[in-house]
């Protein structure tokens, strides 16, 4: 995952994200929203579970905050 882009995207759009109905209050809330959305869509569309932490390399996310 391109962590720099994700952080840049959040910074450029944080006002819109924070004003949404998704209750995104910070960068990690945004990351959790992405994780939940991917997981939900894969489960709903294909009835499969995906390791979203592995997909997004979440273990390394703390290094960019």
C-alpha positions in Angstrom: 0.0 0.0 0.0 1.2 3.5 -0.7 1.2 4.9 2.8 2.4 8.3 1.7 -0.6 8.7 -0.7 -3.1 7.5 1.9 -1.8 10.1 4.4 -1.7 12.8 1.8 -5.2 11.9 0.7 -6.4 12.1 4.3 -4.7 15.5 4.9 -6.2 17.0 1.7 -9.7 15.7 2.4 -9.9 15.6 6.2 -12.5 18.3 6.5 -14.9 16.4 4.2 -14.1 13.1 5.9 -14.7 14.6 9.4 -18.0 16.2 8.3 -19.3 12.9 6.9 -21.7 10.5 8.6 -18.9 8.0 9.0 -17.6 9.4 12.3 -14.0 9.8 11.1 -12.2 11.9 13.7 -8.6 11.2 12.7 -6.3 9.4 10.4 -6.6 6.0 12.1 -10.4 6.3 11.9 -10.0 6.7 8.2 -7.8 3.6 8.0 -10.4 1.6 10.0 -13.1 2.8 7.6 -11.1 1.6 4.6 -10.5 -1.8 6.4 -14.1 -2.2 7.3 -15.3 -1.3 3.8 -12.9 -3.7 2.0 -13.8 -6.5 4.4 -17.5 -5.9 4.1 -17.5 -5.8 0.3 -15.5 -8.9 -0.1 -17.7 -10.8 2.4 -20.9 -9.6 0.8 -19.9 -10.0 -2.8 -18.0 -13.3 -2.6 -18.7 -14.7 0.9 -14.9 -14.8 1.5 -12.8 -13.4 4.3 -9.7 -11.3 3.5 -6.8 -10.5 5.7 -7.1 -6.7 5.3 -4.3 -6.1 7.8 -1.9 -8.1 5.6 -3.3 -6.5 2.4 -2.8 -2.9 3.8 0.3 -3.7 5.8 -1.4 -2.3 8.9 1.3 -3.4 11.2 3.5 -0.7 9.7 0.8 2.0 9.9 1.9 3.2 13.3 5.2 4.3 11.8 3.5 7.0 9.7 1.4 8.7 12.5 
